[in-house]
Amino acid sequence: MLLERDKIRKIIKEHKITSFQNKDEEELIDILYEAFNEASQVQSIKLATKEDIKLVLEMMDRRFEAVDKRFEDMNKRFSMMFTFMNIGFGILVLLTVLFKFIS
């Protein structure tokens, strides 16, 4: 609870509330108590929304990490493919030079 009834009673006694002169003290306490409870519920809803945003951001981060890993894997595959192509062309050039030298 945001404020307890005793704290509300103390606030009313310490401060003069001129707009509520026609209402008795218990009715004022009930009105303020309900108002503070509604405010605390609204605040808790806002905090839950912040937690939801944090959760979405964490999910997005995990997804970006997965995409980054996928691109790294593809990069490794292309690097390996180009390495084997270079080795193959190197062997072909070497064989061509050897056959030209021998004949």
Buried (B, 14 or more C-beta within 10 A) or exposed (E): EBBEEEBBBEBBEEEEEEEBEEEEEEEBBBEBBEEBEEEEEEEEEEEEEEEEEEEEEEEEEEEEEEEEEEEEEEEEEEEEEEEEEEEEEEEEEEEEEEEEEEE
